[in-house]
Amino acid sequence: MSYPNRITRVQLGPELEDVKPVVDPKKFIGAATWNLLFWQVAGTNLVVPRGVIVAEIDVSNTTATTVYQALAWDPDGTVPTLSWTYVSDQEWTLTFSETKYPDHSGQDVTLVLEHVAPDGGYESDGTPLDVRAGKTAARALKVTTASAVSDGARVGVRVY
């Protein structure tokens, strides 16, 4: 039921029913509200990224450095900063080093990327970049730009 797996409504338990009518909604929450909330939580797996990663490009040193990462399966931020591989002035790759991550109860869950999407990018002067991103393997992705970038450019990706 934990990330990086997608959950379903059924995994959140049975449909709830009120034992008696809710007379004070400031103190009690009715079954209809909880059921809707569970349904929405399960549904967000389709539209909410499980990770956002932003890299800063250093063309002169042929490096890309992760400057921001937020991973749903790492709520405490304990996963080491992800490392990028330079391919060219317009292409970088990233592979998640671990194949499994512990869920909320400590059980290992296999990481499989469903989809990778660009999250924009810009040059150091603020000029927008045309960024493309895609999944290359179960736990690897590639980011490309339409043109060569300069030092300090940033690109972002969302992983699902």
OpenMM code with the backbone's topology and positions (N, CA, C; nanometers):
from openmm import Vec3, app, unit

residues = "MET SER TYR PRO ASN ARG ILE THR ARG VAL GLN LEU GLY PRO GLU LEU GLU ASP VAL LYS PRO VAL VAL ASP PRO LYS LYS PHE ILE GLY ALA ALA THR TRP ASN LEU LEU PHE TRP GLN VAL ALA GLY THR ASN LEU VAL VAL PRO ARG GLY VAL ILE VAL ALA GLU ILE ASP VAL SER ASN THR THR ALA THR THR VAL TYR GLN ALA LEU ALA TRP ASP PRO ASP GLY THR VAL PRO THR LEU SER TRP THR TYR VAL SER ASP GLN GLU TRP THR LEU THR PHE SER GLU THR LYS TYR PRO ASP HIS SER GLY GLN ASP VAL THR LEU VAL LEU GLU HIS VAL ALA PRO ASP GLY GLY TYR GLU SER ASP GLY THR PRO LEU ASP VAL ARG ALA GLY LYS THR ALA ALA ARG ALA LEU LYS VAL THR THR ALA SER ALA VAL SER ASP GLY ALA ARG VAL GLY VAL ARG VAL TYR".split()
positions = [
    Vec3(0.0817, -0.1191, 0.0000),
    Vec3(0.0000, 0.0000, 0.0000),
    Vec3(0.0857, 0.1249, 0.0000),
    Vec3(0.2135, 0.1158, 0.0173),
    Vec3(0.2985, 0.2325, 0.0320),
    Vec3(0.3659, 0.2684, -0.0995),
    Vec3(0.4270, 0.3855, -0.1031),
    Vec3(0.5051, 0.4253, -0.2185),
    Vec3(0.6243, 0.3336, -0.2268),
    Vec3(0.6784, 0.3052, -0.3424),
    Vec3(0.6379, 0.3652, -0.4672),
    Vec3(0.5300, 0.2886, -0.5432),
    Vec3(0.4517, 0.2071, -0.4758),
    Vec3(0.3403, 0.1396, -0.5419),
    Vec3(0.2178, 0.2288, -0.5426),
    Vec3(0.1330, 0.2105, -0.6418),
    Vec3(0.0073, 0.2857, -0.6456),
    Vec3(-0.0958, 0.2148, -0.5602),
    Vec3(-0.1651, 0.2910, -0.4803),
    Vec3(-0.2670, 0.2324, -0.3946),
    Vec3(-0.4035, 0.2391, -0.4621),
    Vec3(-0.4920, 0.1536, -0.4188),
    Vec3(-0.6299, 0.1543, -0.4682),
    Vec3(-0.7219, 0.1868, -0.3522),
    Vec3(-0.8449, 0.2209, -0.3818),
    Vec3(-0.9414, 0.2523, -0.2767),
    Vec3(-0.9611, 0.1318, -0.1859),
    Vec3(-0.9648, 0.0139, -0.2407),
    Vec3(-0.9860, -0.1081, -0.1623),
    Vec3(-0.8765, -0.1251, -0.0568),
    Vec3(-0.7535, -0.0884, -0.0896),
    Vec3(-0.6436, -0.1018, 0.0049),
    Vec3(-0.6566, -0.0091, 0.1256),
    Vec3(-0.7398, 0.0915, 0.1155),
    Vec3(-0.7609, 0.1834, 0.2276),
    Vec3(-0.8699, 0.1350, 0.3231),
    Vec3(-0.9227, 0.0173, 0.2976),
    Vec3(-1.0232, -0.0395, 0.3874),
    Vec3(-1.1622, -0.0339, 0.3282),
    Vec3(-1.2584, -0.0915, 0.4000),
    Vec3(-1.3957, -0.0955, 0.3491),
    Vec3(-1.4621, 0.0423, 0.3529),
    Vec3(-1.5699, 0.0550, 0.2776),
    Vec3(-1.6500, 0.1776, 0.2847),
    Vec3(-1.7005, 0.1936, 0.4277),
    Vec3(-1.6871, 0.3128, 0.4806),
    Vec3(-1.7315, 0.3375, 0.6175),
    Vec3(-1.8808, 0.3688, 0.6214),
    Vec3(-1.9423, 0.3389, 0.7339),
    Vec3(-2.0833, 0.3703, 0.7551),
    Vec3(-2.0972, 0.4370, 0.8912),
    Vec3(-2.1838, 0.5370, 0.8981),
    Vec3(-2.2091, 0.6033, 1.0260),
    Vec3(-2.2898, 0.5121, 1.1169),
    Vec3(-2.2493, 0.5047, 1.2434),
    Vec3(-2.3256, 0.4290, 1.3425),
    Vec3(-2.4513, 0.5061, 1.3800),
    Vec3(-2.4372, 0.6381, 1.3851),
    Vec3(-2.5512, 0.7270, 1.4104),
    Vec3(-2.5248, 0.8565, 1.3350),
    Vec3(-2.6250, 0.9384, 1.3133),
    Vec3(-2.6057, 1.0625, 1.2390),
    Vec3(-2.5055, 1.1553, 1.3092),
    Vec3(-2.4295, 1.2284, 1.2304),
    Vec3(-2.3362, 1.3265, 1.2855),
    Vec3(-2.4157, 1.4525, 1.3166),
    Vec3(-2.4197, 1.4881, 1.4431),
    Vec3(-2.4980, 1.6057, 1.4834),
    Vec3(-2.4102, 1.7291, 1.5036),
    Vec3(-2.2812, 1.7103, 1.5243),
    Vec3(-2.1909, 1.8237, 1.5424),
    Vec3(-2.0700, 1.8057, 1.4496),
    Vec3(-2.0779, 1.8590, 1.3259),
    Vec3(-1.9691, 1.8395, 1.2290),
    Vec3(-1.8388, 1.9099, 1.2680),
    Vec3(-1.8431, 1.9956, 1.3724),
    Vec3(-1.7198, 2.0578, 1.4194),
    Vec3(-1.6390, 1.9623, 1.5071),
    Vec3(-1.7048, 1.8593, 1.5594),
    Vec3(-1.6377, 1.7638, 1.6469),
    Vec3(-1.6246, 1.6251, 1.5847),
    Vec3(-1.7127, 1.5919, 1.4903),
    Vec3(-1.7134, 1.4576, 1.4330),
    Vec3(-1.7152, 1.4652, 1.2806),
    Vec3(-1.6558, 1.3656, 1.2198),
    Vec3(-1.6535, 1.3576, 1.0734),
    Vec3(-1.7350, 1.2368, 1.0311),
    Vec3(-1.8282, 1.2583, 0.9406),
    Vec3(-1.9159, 1.1507, 0.8952),
    Vec3(-1.8484, 1.0578, 0.7959),
    Vec3(-1.9091, 0.9421, 0.7783),
    Vec3(-1.8558, 0.8389, 0.6884),
    Vec3(-1.8464, 0.8895, 0.5446),
    Vec3(-1.9436, 0.9684, 0.5008),
    Vec3(-1.9425, 1.0171, 0.3628),
    Vec3(-1.8167, 1.1008, 0.3360),
    Vec3(-1.7765, 1.1810, 0.4333),
    Vec3(-1.6568, 1.2642, 0.4184),
    Vec3(-1.5317, 1.1783, 0.4118),
    Vec3(-1.5206, 1.0807, 0.5043),
    Vec3(-1.4045, 0.9913, 0.5038),
    Vec3(-1.3981, 0.9094, 0.3751),
    Vec3(-1.5117, 0.8580, 0.3306),
    Vec3(-1.5125, 0.7770, 0.2088),
    Vec3(-1.4664, 0.8596, 0.0883),
    Vec3(-1.5131, 0.9848, 0.0810),
    Vec3(-1.4707, 1.0720, -0.0278),
    Vec3(-1.3205, 1.1002, -0.0180),
    Vec3(-1.2723, 1.1245, 0.1013),
    Vec3(-1.1304, 1.1505, 0.1209),
    Vec3(-1.0455, 1.0305, 0.0771),
    Vec3(-1.0839, 0.9107, 0.1183),
    Vec3(-1.0103, 0.7906, 0.0785),
    Vec3(-1.0117, 0.7744, -0.0737),
    Vec3(-1.1251, 0.8007, -0.1342),
    Vec3(-1.1380, 0.7891, -0.2791),
    Vec3(-1.0442, 0.8885, -0.3478),
    Vec3(-1.0389, 1.0119, -0.2964),
    Vec3(-0.9518, 1.1138, -0.3543),
    Vec3(-0.8045, 1.0792, -0.3356),
    Vec3(-0.7689, 1.0283, -0.2180),
    Vec3(-0.6296, 0.9913, -0.1923),
    Vec3(-0.5855, 0.8825, -0.2893),
    Vec3(-0.6679, 0.7810, -0.3076),
    Vec3(-0.6332, 0.6746, -0.4021),
    Vec3(-0.6256, 0.7300, -0.5448),
    Vec3(-0.7129, 0.8222, -0.5781),
    Vec3(-0.7147, 0.8795, -0.7127),
    Vec3(-0.5971, 0.9700, -0.7426),
    Vec3(-0.5378, 1.0311, -0.6407),
    Vec3(-0.4261, 1.1214, -0.6672),
    Vec3(-0.3062, 1.0494, -0.7250),
    Vec3(-0.3000, 0.9199, -0.7124),
    Vec3(-0.1876, 0.8467, -0.7714),
    Vec3(-0.1792, 0.8667, -0.9214),
    Vec3(-0.2875, 0.9065, -0.9826),
    Vec3(-0.2875, 0.9256, -1.1271),
    Vec3(-0.2332, 1.0608, -1.1677),
    Vec3(-0.2393, 1.1598, -1.0781),
    Vec3(-0.2026, 1.2949, -1.1178),
    Vec3(-0.0947, 1.3586, -1.0325),
    Vec3(-0.0596, 1.3006, -0.9208),
    Vec3(0.0402, 1.3588, -0.8325),
    Vec3(0.1733, 1.2870, -0.8530),
    Vec3(0.2790, 1.3618, -0.8804),
    Vec3(0.4075, 1.2950, -0.8996),
    Vec3(0.4574, 1.2324, -0.7699),
    Vec3(0.5291, 1.1227, -0.7847),
    Vec3(0.5879, 1.0574, -0.6687),
    Vec3(0.7265, 1.1127, -0.6408),
    Vec3(0.7738, 1.1971, -0.7281),
    Vec3(0.9024, 1.2608, -0.7058),
    Vec3(0.9213, 1.3806, -0.7954),
    Vec3(0.9925, 1.4814, -0.7438),
    Vec3(1.0299, 1.5986, -0.8211),
    Vec3(1.1794, 1.6173, -0.7992),
    Vec3(1.2527, 1.6332, -0.9088),
    Vec3(1.3976, 1.6454, -0.9015),
    Vec3(1.4384, 1.7639, -0.9894),
    Vec3(1.5236, 1.8517, -0.9349),
    Vec3(1.5752, 1.9655, -1.0109),
    Vec3(1.7271, 1.9572, -1.0105),
    Vec3(1.7855, 1.9729, -1.1284),
    Vec3(1.9317, 1.9682, -1.1422),
    Vec3(1.9828, 2.0996, -1.1973),
    Vec3(2.1010, 2.1390, -1.1493),
    Vec3(2.1693, 2.2565, -1.2034),
    Vec3(2.2830, 2.2065, -1.2912),
    Vec3(2.2946, 2.2659, -1.4081),
    Vec3(2.3912, 2.2213, -1.5085),
    Vec3(2.5180, 2.3057, -1.5025),
    Vec3(2.6320, 2.2406, -1.5072),
    Vec3(2.7617, 2.3067, -1.5160),
    Vec3(2.8274, 2.2524, -1.6428),
    Vec3(2.8062, 2.3231, -1.7520),
    Vec3(2.8539, 2.2758, -1.8829),
    Vec3(3.0063, 2.2701, -1.8870),
    Vec3(3.0739, 2.3700, -1.8302),
    Vec3(3.2200, 2.3736, -1.8381),
    Vec3(3.2837, 2.2555, -1.7663),
    Vec3(3.2185, 2.2025, -1.6614),
    Vec3(3.2711, 2.0855, -1.5906),
    Vec3(3.1955, 1.9578, -1.6257),
    Vec3(3.1084, 1.9658, -1.7254),
    Vec3(3.0259, 1.8534, -1.7726),
    Vec3(2.9574, 1.7792, -1.6573),
    Vec3(2.8942, 1.8560, -1.5695),
    Vec3(2.8225, 1.7953, -1.4565),
    Vec3(2.6814, 1.8505, -1.4457),
    Vec3(2.5993, 1.7727, -1.3824),
    Vec3(2.4649, 1.8162, -1.3425),
    Vec3(2.4520, 1.7760, -1.1959),
    Vec3(2.4087, 1.8674, -1.1134),
    Vec3(2.3999, 1.8433, -0.9700),
    Vec3(2.2567, 1.8591, -0.9241),
    Vec3(2.2077, 1.7632, -0.8487),
    Vec3(2.0731, 1.7737, -0.7939),
    Vec3(2.0724, 1.8846, -0.6885),
    Vec3(1.9865, 1.9856, -0.7099),
    Vec3(1.9750, 2.0950, -0.6137),
    Vec3(1.8455, 2.0861, -0.5346),
    Vec3(1.7537, 2.0007, -0.5802),
    Vec3(1.6295, 1.9788, -0.5067),
    Vec3(1.5767, 1.8410, -0.5424),
    Vec3(1.5338, 1.7677, -0.4413),
    Vec3(1.4660, 1.6404, -0.4671),
    Vec3(1.3625, 1.6187, -0.3578),
    Vec3(1.2460, 1.5764, -0.4001),
    Vec3(1.1378, 1.5408, -0.3083),
    Vec3(1.0792, 1.4106, -0.3605),
    Vec3(1.0910, 1.3060, -0.2801),
    Vec3(1.0457, 1.1738, -0.3212),
    Vec3(0.9394, 1.1261, -0.2234),
    Vec3(0.8266, 1.0831, -0.2758),
    Vec3(0.7151, 1.0434, -0.1905),
    Vec3(0.7517, 0.9289, -0.0980),
    Vec3(0.8403, 0.8399, -0.1415),
    Vec3(0.8784, 0.7268, -0.0585),
    Vec3(0.9913, 0.7632, 0.0383),
    Vec3(1.0269, 0.8919, 0.0419),
    Vec3(1.1332, 0.9391, 0.1308),
    Vec3(1.0868, 1.0648, 0.2047),
    Vec3(0.9812, 1.0534, 0.2870),
    Vec3(0.9256, 1.1727, 0.3510),
    Vec3(1.0211, 1.2411, 0.4486),
    Vec3(1.1203, 1.1687, 0.4989),
    Vec3(1.2149, 1.2280, 0.5925),
    Vec3(1.3416, 1.2791, 0.5252),
    Vec3(1.3512, 1.2638, 0.3937),
    Vec3(1.4665, 1.3138, 0.3199),
    Vec3(1.5962, 1.2412, 0.3501),
    Vec3(1.5889, 1.1112, 0.3700),
    Vec3(1.7089, 1.0340, 0.4029),
    Vec3(1.7777, 0.9723, 0.2811),
    Vec3(1.7111, 0.9697, 0.1663),
    Vec3(1.7742, 0.9163, 0.0452),
    Vec3(1.8847, 1.0142, 0.0035),
    Vec3(2.0067, 0.9645, -0.0172),
    Vec3(2.1156, 1.0537, -0.0586),
    Vec3(2.0804, 1.1284, -0.1874),
    Vec3(2.1411, 1.2452, -0.2035),
    Vec3(2.1172, 1.3259, -0.3233),
    Vec3(2.1473, 1.2431, -0.4475),
    Vec3(2.0536, 1.2462, -0.5412),
    Vec3(2.0662, 1.1675, -0.6638),
    Vec3(2.1756, 1.2250, -0.7540),
    Vec3(2.2488, 1.1374, -0.8201),
    Vec3(2.3596, 1.1784, -0.9070),
    Vec3(2.3223, 1.1639, -1.0541),
    Vec3(2.3632, 1.2607, -1.1320),
    Vec3(2.3368, 1.2633, -1.2748),
    Vec3(2.4601, 1.2205, -1.3524),
    Vec3(2.4383, 1.1704, -1.4736),
    Vec3(2.5471, 1.1359, -1.5650),
    Vec3(2.5375, 1.2273, -1.6863),
    Vec3(2.6480, 1.2932, -1.7177),
    Vec3(2.6550, 1.3823, -1.8328),
    Vec3(2.6694, 1.2993, -1.9601),
    Vec3(2.5850, 1.3259, -2.0584),
    Vec3(2.5933, 1.2587, -2.1875),
    Vec3(2.6427, 1.3576, -2.2927),
    Vec3(2.5831, 1.4776, -2.2938),
    Vec3(2.6247, 1.5850, -2.3843),
    Vec3(2.5747, 1.7160, -2.3263),
    Vec3(2.6040, 1.8275, -2.3981),
    Vec3(2.5562, 1.9579, -2.3503),
    Vec3(2.4042, 1.9669, -2.3515),
    Vec3(2.3391, 1.8689, -2.4088),
    Vec3(2.1936, 1.8703, -2.4172),
    Vec3(2.1288, 1.7470, -2.3553),
    Vec3(2.2060, 1.6587, -2.2926),
    Vec3(2.1463, 1.5354, -2.2412),
    Vec3(2.2153, 1.4885, -2.1127),
    Vec3(2.1312, 1.4499, -2.0141),
    Vec3(2.1793, 1.3982, -1.8876),
    Vec3(2.0908, 1.2813, -1.8480),
    Vec3(2.1477, 1.1851, -1.7767),
    Vec3(2.0693, 1.0709, -1.7313),
    Vec3(2.0810, 1.0581, -1.5800),
    Vec3(1.9832, 0.9927, -1.5222),
    Vec3(1.9819, 0.9690, -1.3785),
    Vec3(1.9273, 0.8286, -1.3560),
    Vec3(1.9937, 0.7524, -1.2720),
    Vec3(1.9466, 0.6193, -1.2347),
    Vec3(1.9371, 0.6132, -1.0831),
    Vec3(1.8228, 0.5738, -1.0331),
    Vec3(1.8078, 0.5567, -0.8892),
    Vec3(1.8980, 0.4414, -0.8466),
    Vec3(1.9838, 0.4665, -0.7494),
    Vec3(2.0835, 0.3664, -0.7107),
    Vec3(2.0220, 0.2467, -0.6399),
    Vec3(1.9168, 0.2677, -0.5681),
    Vec3(1.8531, 0.1580, -0.4949),
    Vec3(1.7372, 0.1017, -0.5763),
    Vec3(1.7204, -0.0290, -0.5745),
    Vec3(1.6071, -0.0899, -0.6440),
    Vec3(1.4869, -0.1017, -0.5513),
    Vec3(1.5104, -0.0916, -0.4207),
    Vec3(1.4027, -0.1015, -0.3221),
    Vec3(1.4196, 0.0064, -0.2173),
    Vec3(1.3076, 0.0549, -0.1671),
    Vec3(1.3074, 0.1530, -0.0600),
    Vec3(1.2090, 0.1059, 0.0458),
    Vec3(1.2361, 0.1334, 0.1727),
    Vec3(1.1433, 0.0903, 0.2772),
    Vec3(1.0164, 0.1764, 0.2785),
    Vec3(0.9021, 0.1120, 0.3027),
    Vec3(0.7778, 0.1864, 0.3157),
    Vec3(0.7622, 0.2327, 0.4611),
    Vec3(0.6458, 0.2848, 0.4936),
    Vec3(0.6226, 0.3402, 0.6271),
    Vec3(0.6390, 0.2374, 0.7383),
    Vec3(0.6252, 0.1099, 0.7066),
    Vec3(0.6382, 0.0061, 0.8086),
    Vec3(0.7728, -0.0669, 0.8004),
    Vec3(0.8635, -0.0179, 0.7151),
    Vec3(0.9958, -0.0770, 0.7046),
    Vec3(1.0085, -0.1898, 0.6040),
    Vec3(0.9004, -0.2242, 0.5357),
    Vec3(0.9037, -0.3302, 0.4346),
    Vec3(0.9620, -0.2752, 0.3047),
    Vec3(1.0524, -0.3510, 0.2436),
    Vec3(1.1100, -0.3081, 0.1167),
    Vec3(1.0069, -0.3142, 0.0052),
    Vec3(1.0022, -0.2062, -0.0731),
    Vec3(0.9114, -0.1957, -0.1877),
    Vec3(0.9975, -0.1683, -0.3100),
    Vec3(0.9763, -0.2423, -0.4166),
    Vec3(1.0539, -0.2263, -0.5392),
    Vec3(1.0177, -0.0960, -0.6093),
    Vec3(1.1191, -0.0215, -0.6489),
    Vec3(1.0993, 0.1039, -0.7211),
    Vec3(1.0835, 0.0756, -0.8692),
    Vec3(0.9727, 0.1174, -0.9259),
    Vec3(0.9501, 0.1091, -1.0697),
    Vec3(0.8873, 0.2410, -1.1123),
    Vec3(0.9555, 0.3134, -1.1990),
    Vec3(0.9004, 0.4385, -1.2496),
    Vec3(0.7931, 0.4068, -1.3520),
    Vec3(0.6784, 0.4678, -1.3353),
    Vec3(0.5694, 0.4487, -1.4313),
    Vec3(0.5831, 0.5453, -1.5486),
    Vec3(0.6206, 0.6692, -1.5159),
    Vec3(0.6250, 0.7740, -1.6176),
    Vec3(0.7199, 0.8831, -1.5691),
    Vec3(0.7831, 0.9515, -1.6611),
    Vec3(0.8693, 1.0646, -1.6297),
    Vec3(0.8258, 1.1801, -1.7189),
    Vec3(0.8119, 1.2990, -1.6597),
    Vec3(0.7683, 1.4162, -1.7355),
    Vec3(0.8584, 1.5349, -1.7025),
    Vec3(0.8816, 1.6233, -1.8004),
    Vec3(0.9616, 1.7419, -1.7714),
    Vec3(0.8866, 1.8344, -1.6762),
    Vec3(0.9616, 1.9053, -1.5938),
    Vec3(0.9026, 2.0018, -1.5014),
    Vec3(0.9604, 2.1398, -1.5279),
    Vec3(0.9899, 2.1640, -1.6553),
    Vec3(1.0403, 2.2945, -1.6947),
    Vec3(1.1889, 2.3095, -1.6746),
    Vec3(1.2381, 2.4224, -1.7170),
    Vec3(1.3782, 2.4544, -1.7024),
    Vec3(1.4025, 2.5957, -1.7486),
    Vec3(1.5155, 2.6511, -1.7053),
    Vec3(1.5475, 2.7865, -1.7456),
    Vec3(1.6989, 2.8066, -1.7395),
    Vec3(1.7451, 2.8994, -1.8234),
    Vec3(1.8857, 2.9375, -1.8219),
    Vec3(1.9120, 3.0196, -1.6959),
    Vec3(2.0388, 3.0436, -1.6652),
    Vec3(2.0734, 3.1207, -1.5459),
    Vec3(2.0200, 3.2636, -1.5530),
    Vec3(1.9942, 3.3154, -1.6749),
    Vec3(1.9389, 3.4507, -1.6881),
    Vec3(1.7863, 3.4516, -1.6863),
    Vec3(1.7249, 3.3327, -1.6664),
    Vec3(1.5792, 3.3246, -1.6581),
    Vec3(1.5106, 3.2875, -1.7883),
    Vec3(1.5852, 3.2775, -1.8972),
    Vec3(1.5269, 3.2389, -2.0257),
    Vec3(1.4745, 3.0959, -2.0161),
    Vec3(1.3485, 3.0720, -2.0524),
    Vec3(1.2938, 2.9358, -2.0453),
    Vec3(1.3646, 2.8395, -2.1401),
    Vec3(1.3724, 2.7149, -2.0989),
    Vec3(1.4312, 2.6100, -2.1813),
    Vec3(1.3231, 2.5134, -2.2273),
    Vec3(1.3418, 2.4584, -2.3443),
    Vec3(1.2548, 2.3521, -2.3934),
    Vec3(1.3135, 2.2209, -2.3421),
    Vec3(1.2520, 2.1663, -2.2357),
    Vec3(1.3050, 2.0468, -2.1695),
    Vec3(1.2183, 1.9269, -2.2041),
    Vec3(1.2845, 1.8153, -2.2315),
    Vec3(1.2140, 1.6895, -2.2547),
    Vec3(1.2686, 1.5864, -2.1569),
    Vec3(1.1829, 1.4966, -2.1129),
    Vec3(1.2258, 1.3935, -2.0183),
    Vec3(1.1539, 1.2640, -2.0503),
    Vec3(1.2190, 1.1540, -2.0201),
    Vec3(1.1576, 1.0247, -2.0453),
    Vec3(1.2207, 0.9151, -1.9619),
    Vec3(1.1458, 0.8102, -1.9458),
    Vec3(1.1916, 0.6922, -1.8727),
    Vec3(1.2756, 0.6084, -1.9680),
    Vec3(1.3910, 0.5609, -1.9212),
    Vec3(1.4766, 0.4777, -2.0050),
    Vec3(1.4843, 0.3347, -1.9541),
    Vec3(1.4476, 0.3128, -1.8280),
    Vec3(1.4470, 0.1798, -1.7672),
    Vec3(1.3548, 0.1863, -1.6459),
    Vec3(1.3405, 0.0763, -1.5764),
    Vec3(1.2493, 0.0692, -1.4623),
    Vec3(1.2796, 0.1751, -1.3563),
    Vec3(1.4071, 0.2112, -1.3425),
    Vec3(1.4426, 0.3118, -1.2425),
    Vec3(1.5436, 0.4129, -1.2964),
    Vec3(1.5344, 0.4417, -1.4263),
    Vec3(1.6259, 0.5365, -1.4889),
    Vec3(1.5504, 0.6332, -1.5783),
    Vec3(1.6061, 0.7541, -1.5933),
    Vec3(1.5417, 0.8553, -1.6766),
    Vec3(1.6465, 0.9349, -1.7514),
    Vec3(1.5992, 1.0072, -1.8537),
    Vec3(1.6847, 1.0902, -1.9380),
    Vec3(1.6191, 1.2265, -1.9510),
    Vec3(1.7005, 1.3308, -1.9457),
    Vec3(1.6529, 1.4674, -1.9661),
    Vec3(1.7315, 1.5268, -2.0821),
    Vec3(1.6615, 1.5884, -2.1757),
    Vec3(1.7267, 1.6546, -2.2883),
    Vec3(1.6703, 1.7945, -2.3035),
    Vec3(1.7486, 1.8814, -2.3661),
    Vec3(1.7018, 2.0156, -2.3988),
    Vec3(1.7108, 2.0339, -2.5490),
    Vec3(1.6281, 2.1228, -2.6021),
    Vec3(1.6236, 2.1435, -2.7472),
    Vec3(1.7514, 2.2088, -2.7987),
    Vec3(1.8225, 2.2796, -2.7120),
    Vec3(1.9479, 2.3433, -2.7526),
    Vec3(2.0469, 2.3321, -2.6376),
    Vec3(2.1738, 2.3546, -2.6692),
    Vec3(2.2765, 2.3493, -2.5654),
    Vec3(2.2477, 2.4563, -2.4606),
    Vec3(2.2795, 2.4266, -2.3363),
    Vec3(2.2527, 2.5194, -2.2270),
    Vec3(2.3836, 2.5781, -2.1756),
    Vec3(2.3721, 2.6823, -2.0953),
    Vec3(2.4909, 2.7449, -2.0380),
    Vec3(2.5027, 2.7084, -1.8902),
    Vec3(2.6180, 2.7409, -1.8320),
    Vec3(2.6386, 2.7133, -1.6898),
    Vec3(2.5284, 2.7757, -1.6060),
    Vec3(2.4835, 2.7011, -1.5065),
    Vec3(2.3816, 2.7531, -1.4146),
    Vec3(2.2391, 2.7271, -1.4585),
    Vec3(2.2229, 2.6679, -1.5760),
    Vec3(2.0861, 2.6360, -1.6202),
    Vec3(2.0275, 2.5310, -1.5273),
    Vec3(1.8956, 2.5330, -1.5099),
    Vec3(1.8283, 2.4334, -1.4255),
    Vec3(1.7192, 2.3628, -1.5040),
    Vec3(1.7098, 2.2315, -1.4816),
    Vec3(1.6057, 2.1507, -1.5446),
    Vec3(1.5377, 2.0692, -1.4359),
    Vec3(1.4102, 2.0458, -1.4538),
    Vec3(1.3349, 1.9687, -1.3556),
    Vec3(1.2596, 1.8544, -1.4193),
    Vec3(1.2357, 1.7491, -1.3406),
    Vec3(1.1575, 1.6355, -1.3860),
    Vec3(1.0620, 1.5931, -1.2752),
    Vec3(0.9534, 1.5339, -1.3171),
    Vec3(0.8576, 1.4722, -1.2254),
    Vec3(0.8546, 1.3244, -1.2573),
    Vec3(0.8573, 1.2420, -1.1529),
    Vec3(0.8506, 1.0983, -1.1727),
    Vec3(0.7201, 1.0474, -1.1137),
    Vec3(0.6587, 0.9559, -1.1854),
    Vec3(0.5305, 0.8988, -1.1438),
    Vec3(0.5461, 0.7492, -1.1259),
] * unit.nanometer
topology = app.Topology()
chain = topology.addChain("A")
for resn in residues:
    res = topology.addResidue(resn, chain)
    for name in ("N", "CA", "C"):
        topology.addAtom(name, app.Element.getBySymbol(name[0]), res)
